[in-house]
Amino acid sequence: MAGRFLNVFKLFRRIKRRGSRADPAQQPEEPEPSQPMQDGAAMDRTQEQEPTGGLFPSTVQEETSTMGAGSMDNCDSHTTNTSAALLDRPVEGGLPSPKQVPAMVRYIHQWLMANESHEHRLHRTLLDLTEAQPTDVVMTLLHVAPSCDRAAETMWKTILCSSRTAVSVQLRLLDVLGNWPEHSTCTSDGDTMRVFALAATVVMWKFLQMPCIPHVETLDFTRLFVHLLFQVLFSTLDMPEEVDKLWKECQQQHGLAASPNRFAVQTLKSLLCRMQGERVVMAMEHKCGWDMLLCADTHHYAVGLLARVMRFSSIARCSGIAVYLLRLLSMEVPCWDLAALAFIVEVLECLDVTKYGTSLLEIISKNLQSECRERRHLALRGLVVLCPLNPRMVKRKQLLKPCQQHEAGAKEMWSLTESLVELLQENDSDVVRMSVVVLRHLFLCHGAPLRSPIALRLAEALLPLFDSDDSQVQLCSMNIFQEMMELVMEEERKALKSHVHQSLFPLTFHCHDENPYVAEASRETLHSSSRFLKRRDIEQMLQVDETWRFGEGLLAEDRSRAAEHLRQALPYLRSPQEPLRDAAIRFIGMAGWCLRGQEEELQIISEALEDMADDSSPAIRNLSAETAFILRAVQAAPYSSLRKLQDQIRRVCKRRPRLCGSAWLCCWSSAER
């Protein structure tokens, strides 16, 4: 059998030499010494012969006489049918050695290039070879005809449309597609070759263009989708010179006018349409998603958009793609992991978290610590999706049921606490908002004992968030602060006291917040802080709803810190909420008593109150003007009048927590008398 193949290859080498002669008048070269065929048998005549063409201008008599002499090397020409039969005959007698398959594939391609009208003759031979050695056939054909010429297209159509070879060939093509720009392999004959991913893309594009794709159910949609999706990015970022040269050949061969990345998008669209995804294609077109996919800076946004659109079309396919991406990301960090993360985050709801939760958290944890802003955003979005809590629900009793359902996931996520605390200090409102939402979920669902280092960093990061413009951030930060005071270890509570004391000031102000949820959360957190500090006076004040007295008590407790408290109150003068501006003016008025004689601090108060003259609220304008007026009078009044004036102001505050102009005038007229 090996001898037969050797003779067949010698025949085609002679055919190649004869076919490549440019001068028809050139004399034929001297025949080589004949070699007898092994097994001592002559090959039978082929069936009825047909006229030849191309590289085989011979007659049946010449072919058969040469064969009868036992030598194929002495023949100058061969008929088309006999040449095909010579390739067919060894396969009939048994499959060739694997080392001979690549050469057989090259010869079949060459024969088909020369015999356009007889392309069907070698289908069976090609299928037998492919079924036996699919890798050798696929890699050799991609290497011999990377631009997919006419003969190669015929061969691909044969092996992709047969139930015997379709699956194995598709798998080998996907292996090549997954390696940009080239796939290195070694065939059975020991030949090391480089096969371009673009060549495999052209083959798949041709396959998807068929009017009725046979065995489409065997197509691995997930792998093909992923490889095409990221080939768009690869061909956008990097086009090696050899790949660019191949692309020009493909353009000339198939009349392609698009760039390689647009061609990959076109193939991706064809795949979706073949899988009943026309609505996905149209939706992406409507949102300009395909154009976004072609830009490296917006590629991951487009991938996320594509995932959202596909989620409504087929949850099962989205889940399969996400699982495949998870497996790829866990192996090695590729250049497209940002886009892969974008797809996974959008379809997290389709995944079985109990099965893939560990892999998800590993990837999310890695991206939380990334210096890339987009990676941190996506990682946090993923964590928010995994948290089942409604941010509008504040009371702990409302959260017990969902927390019990997700307790296992919260335990695994608790390890991310330190990373999330660091993100609270980012100068990015979206990052802060998502971080505090996730932390709130962790503290309410699986709060574990806290050591002082992490508790102190957390308290320091949370305090500024009480004054956030985002009510969701305010609610979550206050709720976390309450839980933190309960979870800190008993022996380490002392280190946290100074931070808890700092929380009293903003919490008292937000007890007057226009948002009822924020106001209620402020009161609850203030209760927790007073219990932590063992301040019964604050608890009593809250019980009788006299939060206006907090400022007076704070100033009475430590007058030396009046200037510090004044600066804390000044930002509330610029609050968009009238109740908070009102509370700030009242506190500043009381602080003025303690700062009598301190010209620098009084000047700050005077300028701040004068700036309120343009306030949108008439009540605030009047209150600020009258407060400034009375404080100037206080500085000039004799000490004997101050006590009487202070007592009367205290009584007015108690009777009317929000001081109006008439109250200040009443106090002032009493002091004058």
N, C-alpha and C positions, 0 to 999 in steps of 0.2 A: 504493500500500500504506500509506504514512504517513497518507493521508487516511482510510482505513478505520479505522485505529487511533484517529485523532482522533475520529471519529464514535462508535466504541465507547466511548471514555472519556467523551464527552459524555453518551451514553446512561446510563452508570452513575452519573454525577453527578446526572442527573435522577432516576434510580431512588432514589438515596440521599436526595435531598431529599423525594421523595414518600413514601418509607418512614418518614421520621423525623417526619412530621406527627403531632401528638398528637390534633388535633381532626378526626374523620372528616367532619364537616359543612363544614369549611372549603372555600371555593371554590378551584378550581384556578387557579394563577397564569397570567398571560397567556403564550401560547406565544411563544418567541423566533423571530426570522425564520429561515426554513428555509434550509439550505445544501445545494446539490446535491452528490451524491456524486461523487468524482473517478472518472475513467475512463468516466463517462457510462453506467454500468451499474447496474441495480437488482439487489439481492440476491434470490436465489431463495427460494421458500417453504421452510420447514423441513419435515421429515417429520411424521408424525401427531402432533398436539399432545396434551398431557396437562393435567389440571386444575392450576392454579397455586396458589401459597400464598406466605406470607411477604411479601416485598417486591414480588412480581410478580403482583398480582391483575388480569390482563388477558385478553383473548380473542385468538384467532388472527387474526380479521378485523381488529381494531384494529391489531395488530402489523404484519401484512402490508400493510395499506393505508398505514400510515405509512411503512413501508420503501419501498413502491412510489412514494410521492410524492417519494422521494429525500431525506427528512430523518428523522434519528433524534431530533432535539431536540424535535420537535413531539409525540412520543408521550407519553402520560400513564402508560401501563402496558404491560407486556410479558409474554408467556407464559414459563414456565420453560424449555421446550424451545428457544424462539427465543432467549432470553437466553444459554443455553449455546451455541447454534449461533453466535451473534454473536461469542463469545469463541473458538470453534473455527475460524471461517471465515478470519480473518487468518492463522492458523498454517498452514491448508491451502494458502493462496496463497503462503506463504513465511514464514520466521522474521522476527519484528519487529526493529526497531532495538534495540540493547542499552539505550538510554535509556528505552525503553518497558516493559522487562521488570519492574522493580519495581512499576510501576503495575498491570500485568497480574496480578502475584501478589496484590496487595492486593485487586483486584476479584474474583479467584477465591476468595479467603478469604471475602470479604463475601458472594458468591453462595452458597457452601457453608453459611454460617451461616444463610442464609435458606431453604435447600432441603435439609433433612436427608434426605429420601427419594430424592434424585437425586444423591447424592454421586459416583456413578461417571461422570457425564456428562463431566466435565472432566479425567479422568485423562490422556488422550492429550495434551491441550493442556499440562497441567502438566509432563508428562515431556519434551515437546519444548522447552519453555522451560528446564527444568532442564538438559537435555543441552547446550543452547546456552550458557546463562549460569548455571552452578551457584552461583557466589558471590552473584550478585544475588538468586537465588531463596532461598537459605539465609538470608542476612543479612536480607532483607526479611521473611521469614516469622518469624524469631526476634524481629524488632523489632515486627511487627504483633501477634503472639500469643505473648509470652514465657512465659505460663503454660500454653501448649499446650492451647488449648480444643478443643472437639469438631471444628471445621472444620480447625484446624491439625493435629490428630492424624491426620485423614484424609489431609491433604496429605503429612505426613511418612511415613505408612505407604506411600503411593503411590510416593514417590521413593526411599525406603530399601529397598523390596522389589523394585525393578526392576533388572535387570542393566545397564540403560542408564545409570542414575544413581547406584547405590548407593555405588560407590567414591568418586566426586567429592563426593557429599554428606557422606559420613563424614569425608573429609579436611577439609572446611570446618567441620564441627562440632568436630573435634579442635582446629582453630586457635582457635576460640572458647573451648573448654574450657581451653586452655593459658594463658589470660590472665584472672586474677582481679583485681578483681571484674567487669571489663567488657572487651570487645574493641571497639576503635574501627575503623571502616571507612568507606569511601566507595563507594556504589553507582554504577552506570554513569550514572544520571541526575543525578549530582553531589550527591546527598543524603548528608551526613555523619551517621552514626548510631552510637549506643553500644548494643552488644549484650551482655547479661549472660551470664557463664559458667554461672550457675545455670540459665538457660533451655536451654542446650545439654545440661546434665546431665539435665534433665527429659526431653528428647527421647530421649537415649540410654537412660535408664531405661525409657521406654515401649517402645523398640525391643527391649530385652533381655527385656521381659515377654511378648513374643509367644510363643505355644506352640511354633511351629516357625519359627525365624529363617531367612529366605532369605538366601543370599549371605553367610552368617556367615564363610565362609572368606576373604572380602575384608576383614574387620574388622581394623584395625590394633591388635592386642591390646596391644602394647608402649606405644604412645602413650596409648591410652585408659586403661590400667592406671596409668601414671605420673601422668597428669593427674587422675584420680579420687583417687589416693592422696594427692596433695598438696593437692587441693581440700578434703580432710578437715581438713588443717592450716589452710589459708587461712580456711575458714569458722569455725574454732575461734578463731583469733586476731582476725579482723576481719570484722564484718558491717555494711557501710554501710547507711544508712537506706533507700536505694532498693532495695538487695538484700533487706533485711528485708521491705519492703513487697511485693516480688515473691514472696517466699517465702510470705507469708500468702495471696496470691492462689492460689499453687500448692496450698497446703494445702486451701483451700476448693474448688478445681477438682477435685482428685484424691483428697481424703479422706486426706491425709498428716498423720500425727500427730507425726512425728519432727522433730528440729531439723535445720537444713541439713547439719551435719557428719555426723549419723547417717544422713541421707538419702544422702550421698555414700558412706558405708560400705555402706549397703544396695545401692546401685548397683554398688559394687565387688564385693560378694558375688555379685550376679547375674551379673556378667561372669565371675568365676571359675567359677561353676557351669556357665555356658554353654560354657566351655572345658574341661570335665571336671576342674574343680578342687574338687570337693565335699570331698575329703579335706583340702585346704588350709583350706577354710572351717571344717570341723569341728575341725581341729587348733588353729586360732587361737581358736576358741570355747572349747575345752578349756583353753587356757593363758591365757584372759582377754585375748587379744591385741587383740581389737576394741575393748574398753573402754580399753585403754592407748592405742590409736590416737586416741581422742577427747580426750586430754589433751595440751596443748602440751608439758608437761614430760616426758612419757613417750612422745611420738610417735615419736622416733627409735629408742627401744628396741623399740617395736612393729614399726616398719619392718624392723629387723634380724631380729626374730623371724619376721616374714612371709617374709623372704628365705630364712632357714634352712629353714622349712617347705616353701617352693616349690622349693628346691634338690633336695629328695628327690623331688619330683613331676615337674619338667621342667627339666633343665639347659639345654636350648636356649632356653627362654623367659627363664630367669634371665640367661643370657648376653646375650640381646638387650636386656633391660631395663638391665643394667649398662652396655652400650655406649652406649645412648641417654642414660643419666644422665651418663656421662663427657662426651658431646658437649655436653650442657646446662651442665655445670659449667665447661667450658672457655670458654664464651661470656661469662658474667657471673655474679657471685656472687649467687644468689637467696636468699631468706629460708629456703628449705628445704634448703640444701646440707648441713646436718648429717644430716638424714634420708637424703638421697641418698648421702652417704658411708657411712652405716650399711648401706645395702643393698649397695653395691659391695663393702665389706669382707667381707661374709658370702658373697659368690659369687665371690670372686677366683679360686678354684680352677677356676671354669668359663671363665675368660677366657684368651685366647691372649696371654700376657705378652710374647712376642716382637713382637706386633703393637701392643699397647696399653700396653706398659711405660712408654714416654716420657710419655704422658698421665697414667698412674697416678702416676708419680713427681712430676710437676709438682703435682698436686693434693695428694699426701701431703706434699710439702715445704712447701707453703703452710700446711697444717693443723698440721704439727709446730711451727711458730712461732706458732701461735694462742694467745691468752690463755685461750681456752675449754678447760677440762680435758677435756671430752668429745671435742672435736675432736682433741686430742693423743692421747687414748686410742685413738680409731678409727684415726688415722694410724699409730700404732705397731702396732696389731693387723694392719693391712694389710701393714706391712713384715715382721712376724713370719711371716705367711702366705707372703710371697714368699721368705723364707729357708728353704731345704730342710734345714737341719742339725738333727740330733737333739741337744738340749742335754745328754743323758746321755753323749754320746761326747766324751771329753776328748782322747785322743791324736790328734795331728795326722795320723798315718798313716791313721787311720780316716776322715779328712775329705777326703782327696785326691779321691776319685772324685766325690762330690757337688759339690765346689768346681769341678772341671773342667767339669761339666755346666752350672753356673750362673755361669760366669766373666763372661759378657757382662752379665748383670743386676747382678752385684756392681760392675762398673766404673761403671755408671750410678748405683748407690746410694752409691758412695764420696763423692759430692758432699754427702751428708747428714751426714757424719761430725761436723762442727762442731756442727750442731743437736742431734745425739744426745748429744754430750759435755755440752752444756748441760743436757740433760734428766736426766743422771745425778745432778745435784745437787738434783733436785726432792724435795719432802717427800711423795712418793707412791710407795708400794712397787710398785704395778702399773706405773707409768710407768718406774721405775728398772729393774724386771725386764725389761720388753720392750725398753728401750733397750740394756741390756747384752747381751741375746741378739742383737739386730740388729748391734751393734758387733762382737761376737765373729764373727759370720758374715762381716762385711766384712773384718776383719783376717785371718781365716784364708783367705778366698777371693781377696781382691784387696788385700792390704796394699800401700800405696804409701809412699814415703819421707815421713817426718814432720818438719816444722819444729818447732823448740823451743817456740813459743808453744802450739800445739795439743797437743804431747806433754806439756808441763808441766800444762796444764789437765786433760788426760786422767788423768795419774798422780795428781794431787791428788784427782780425783773417784773414782778406783778404790780408793785405799787404804782408805777406810772400809768399802767393800763386802766386803773380805776377812772381816769379822766379821759379815756379814749373817746373819739368821736363815733366809734362803732359800738352800738349798744350790745351787740353779741359779744364783743371782746370784754366790755365792762362786766356783763353778767358772768361770763366764764371765769374771768380773773378773780372776781369776788368769791365765786363758789370754790375755786381751787384754794384760795387763801383760807377759807373756813376749814376745808379738809386738811390742809397742811398743818394748821395749828393743832388738830386732833391727832395727826399721824406722827408728829415729831416726837422723838423719844424723850421720856420724862427727864432724864439726866442732862438733856441738851436743850431744854426749854429756855434756860436763862440766856443763851446766846441769841435767841430769836426775839427777845422782849423788845429790844430797841426798834426792830422793824415793825413789830405789831403796834408799838406806840405811834410810829409814823403813819400807820394806816388810819388812825382815829380822825385826823383832820379831813382828808378827802372823803371818807365815808360819811362824816357828819354833813358835809355839804351836799352829797348826793342823796341824802334822805329827803331833800327838797326837789329831786329830779322830776322833770315832767313825765318821763317814762315810768309808769307805775311798776314795771318789772324791775327796773334799776333801783327805784326808791325802796322797794321791798327787799331786794338783795342787799342794799346798803345797810338797812336796819338789821337784817339777820347777821351780816358779817360784823357789824358794830357790836351786837350782842355777844358774838363769839370772841371778839377781841377783848371786850370788857371782862369776860369770864377768864380768858387767858391771863390778863393782867391783874385780875382780882380787883377790878374797879367797880365797886358797888354803886358809887355815885352816878356813873354813866348808865348802869343798868336801871337805876331808879329814874333817871332822866328819860330814858326810853319808855319806861312803863307808863309815865304820865304824859308822854309826847311833848317834852319840852327840850327838843334838840337845840333850840335857840340859846339855851343856857350853856351849851358846851363851850362856846368861845369864851364866855365870861369865866367859866371854871378853869379853862386851859390857861388863860392869862393870869388868873389868881394863883394858880399852882406854881408858876415860874415866870415872874415878870421879866427876868433877865433874857428870856427867849422871845420877848414880844416882837422884836425886829425880825427874827427868823420866821415867826408865825405870820407877820405882816406880808413878807415876800411870798409865802405860800398862798396867801389869799388873793394877791394881786392878779394872777392869771384868770381867776374866776370872774373878774370884771369884764373879760372879753368873751365870756361864754355866750353862745347863741340862746341860751335859756334864761328868761327873765328871772325865775325863782333863784337861780344860782347867782346871778348878778346882784339881786337883792340881798341874799345871804352874805355875799362878799362885802357889800357896802356896810351892812350892820356890823360885821366883824371888824372891819377897818375902823369904824367909828369907835368901837370899844377899845381897839388897840391904841388909838390916839390918846386915850387917857393914860396909858402906861408909858407912853413915849414923850410925855410933856417935858419940854426942855431939850430934846434931842433934835436939833435943827435939821440935820441931814435926813433923818427918817421922816420927819414931818413934811419936809419938802417933797419927798417921794409920794406921801399920801395926798398932798395938795395937788400935785400934777396928775396923779391917777384919777382923782375925783373930777378935776377940771376936764379931763378927756371924756368924761361921761356926759358932758353937756350936749353931745350930738347923738346920744342914745335914741333908738327908735321908740322906746317906751316913755311916755310922759311921766309916769310914776317914778321910773328910775332916774330920769333927769331931775325931777324935783327932789327926790331923796338924796342924790349925790350932792346937789347944790346946797341943800340945807345941812347935810353932814359936814361939808367943808366949812360952811359958815359957823356952825357951832363949835367945831374943833379950833378954829381961829380964836373964837371967844374964850374957849377953855384955856388957851395958852396965856391970854391976857387977864383972866379972872383971878381974884385973890383966892388963896387956898381955903378960906372960910366958906366960900360959895361952892367949891367943887364937890364936897361931900353931899350937899343938899341936891345939887344938880344930878349927880350920879345916882342917888337913890330914886329920884323921880324918873330918870330914864329907865332904870331897872323895872320899876313898876309898870311903865308904859310897854316895855318889851314883853313882860309877862302877860299883860292884858291883850296886846296886839302884836303877835310875833313878827309880822311884817310891818316895820315902822313906816308910817306915812308922814307927809309933810306936816300935818296939823299936830302930830305927836311931838315932833322935834320943836315946833314953835311953842307948844305948851310948856315943854321942858325949859326952853330958853327963857320964856317970860317969867317962869317961876324963879329961875336963877337970878334974873335981873332984880327982882324984888328982894 
